[in-house]
């Protein structure tokens, strides 16, 4: 009895997998290719270890719309990742440009992980480029009460 049912089951599964000519499955293969996926850049900032307390536990990275550094923190380690439309990482070189090099530095100027350091108080924009995509954010450095305070708006 078992072998008598097996043959119709195999035939039925073969029929459902094969698409007749002119069906939607056959025409989908001939559909025009979609446009190239858009690249986007995701930024994250390393939290100063002094903020994390005595149970350090390794590096902690965040990606808020506004990042405020710790008191007396004049530099922020920043990481950028280029992602395709599906969120998959892309292997591409990242390039960093500063609108006011007298205000801050980005070191190194190429790469995914950089340090942005304030040289004097003020506001500047930073642009990171990867392939055809770019992302610009604002870096503000202040010295209230003599200590540095940096804020990044993305």
Residue pairs with C-beta under 8 A, 6 or more apart in sequence:
19 25
19 26
20 26
37 84
37 85
37 86
38 84
38 85
38 133
39 82
39 83
39 84
39 85
39 90
39 92
39 130
39 131
39 132
39 133
40 82
40 83
40 85
40 133
40 135
41 80
41 81
41 82
41 83
41 94
41 128
41 130
41 133
41 134
41 135
42 63
42 80
42 81
42 83
43 63
43 78
43 79
43 80
43 128
43 135
43 137
43 154
44 61
44 62
44 63
44 78
44 79
44 80
44 81
45 61
45 62
45 63
45 67
45 76
45 77
45 78
45 79
45 152
46 59
46 60
46 61
46 76
46 77
46 78
46 79
47 60
47 61
47 62
47 70
48 69
48 70
48 73
49 56
50 70
51 70
52 60
61 79
65 153
65 154
66 151
66 152
66 153
66 154
67 76
67 151
67 152
67 154
68 149
68 150
68 151
68 152
69 76
69 148
69 149
69 150
69 151
71 147
71 148
71 149
72 147
72 148
73 148
73 149
73 150
74 117
74 118
74 141
74 148
74 150
75 115
75 116
75 117
75 118
75 150
76 115
76 116
76 150
76 152
77 113
77 114
77 115
78 113
78 114
78 115
78 116
79 112
79 113
80 94
80 112
80 114
80 128
80 130
80 135
81 89
81 112
82 89
82 90
82 92
82 94
82 130
82 131
82 133
83 89
83 90
84 90
90 130
90 131
92 130
92 131
93 110
93 111
93 130
94 110
94 111
94 112
94 128
94 129
94 130
95 109
95 110
95 128
95 129
95 130
96 106
96 109
96 110
96 114
96 126
96 127
96 128
97 106
97 109
97 126
97 127
97 128
97 129
98 104
98 105
98 106
98 124
98 125
98 126
99 124
99 125
99 126
99 127
100 122
100 124
100 125
102 119
102 120
103 118
103 119
103 120
103 122
103 123
103 124
103 139
103 141
104 116
104 117
104 118
104 119
104 124
104 126
104 139
104 141
105 116
105 117
105 119
106 114
106 115
106 116
106 126
107 114
107 115
107 117
108 114
116 126
116 139
116 152
118 139
118 141
118 148
118 150
120 141
121 141
121 142
121 143
122 140
122 141
123 138
123 139
123 140
123 141
124 138
124 139
125 136
125 137
125 138
125 139
126 136
126 137
126 138
126 139
127 134
127 135
127 136
128 134
128 135
135 154
137 152
137 153
137 154
138 152
138 153
138 154
139 150
139 151
139 152
140 150
140 151
140 152
140 153
141 148
141 149
141 150
142 148
142 149
142 150
142 151
143 149
